[in-house]
Amino acid sequence: MSTRLAFAAPLPGLTNLTEFTLEPVQDAVGLYSLDSATSPDIRFFVLDAATHLPDYTPRFSAEQLALVGSPAKQQLSVLTMVNTSDREATVNLLAPVLVNPETGACAQVILEGQDWPLRSPLGATA
């Protein structure tokens, strides 16, 4: 089942693109495609941090949580962008995507003052 997401601000480099669809990847629990609702050639893959990164414990500011409607912590979904450009799948732990599953409000945030890597190999923990 796909979910409509509305980013509080465009993703870096994607001016004017804030509406996306989150679609589960078949036979890959916790892996999703993030497809632009207005530019069908724009697609990213994201990983559900709760499912695949149990040691990932970022801290979010009140301002970051406000971008997605300030949901309770247990209601917040955290996704990490997957990068496969260097022949090794990595996830961006420094700039996760926060999702309010009740409203579809989301935002990519930068975790300032925290020591999470920009490219963490999948299967490794930071």
N, C-alpha and C positions, 0 to 999 in steps of 0.2 A: 504494500500500500504506500503510495507516495504522499509526501507532506509538503505543503507550500510554506516556504520560508521567506521572510522579508528582513533583509539586512538593514541595520540602523544607518550604515554608511557603505558605499561600494567597497568591494575588496580591492586591495592595492593593484593599480594598473587597469582596473575595470570601471572606469568612469561611467556613471549612469546605470550600472547594472546592480540592482538591489533585490530583484525578485528571482528566486530559485526554487527548484523542486528537489526534495531529498527523496531518493529512491533506493530501497535496499538492493544490494547486488545479490543475485540469485546464488544460493548455496555458499554464501560467505557471511556468516553471522557477524553483525557489527560493522560491516563494510557497506558504504553507501556511495552512490554517485550524486553529485550536487550539480544539477543542470540549470543553466540560465533559462528563465521563462521567456525571455525576449530574444536571445541570441543562441539558437540551437547548437552552434558550433563551440560553445563554451561549456566545458564539463570538467569537474574536479572529482577526486575521490577523497572521502573522509572516513575516518575510523572512529568508532565510539570508544572513548577513553575508558569508560566504566567496564566495558567488555574486555578490552585488550591491553590496557595499561594500568593494572591494579596499583602500581607504585607511583603513579602520576598524581600528585596532590597539589595542584596550583592553588594559589590564594587570589581571590578576586576582590577588587575594591567595590565600595558601594556605588561609585560612578559607573564602573563596568557592568555591574548587575542591573543598574537603572536602565542601561541601554536595551535590555531585554525584558523590562517590566518588573524587575526585582523579585523574581520567584524565590520561594524557599529553596534552600540548598538541595534538598532531596528531590525537588521538581526540576532542577536545572540539568540539562544535557550538555556534555562537553564533547566536542568533536575535534579531531586533529587532522590537519591537511596532510595528505599522502603525496609524496614526491617520488617519482621513479626516473628522473632525468639522468641520474648517474649510474644506471644499471643496478642500483641497489635501492630497494624501497626504504624510504625514511619517513618519519612523521615530524611535523613542526610542533614541538612542545612549547616553544616560546610565544607563539601567537595562536592559541586555540580559538575555536568558534563556540561561543556560548549560545545555547538554544533554549528558549522557553517553549516546551512542547505543547502547552495549552494554547498559546497564541500564535506560534510560528515566528515570533520576534527573535532575531538573532543578531550577533555582532562578532566580528573577529577582533580580539583584544590582544594587546601586547603586555606581557607579564613583566613589568619593570621591577628591578630590584630582586628578581628571582633568577636562579641559575639553571634555567631549562634550555636545552639546546635547540637551535633552529632546525637541525637535521639529526634526528636520533634514529639509528638503524632499527627497523622493525624487529621485534624479538628481544631487543636490548632495553634496559631501563636506564634512565638518566640518573 
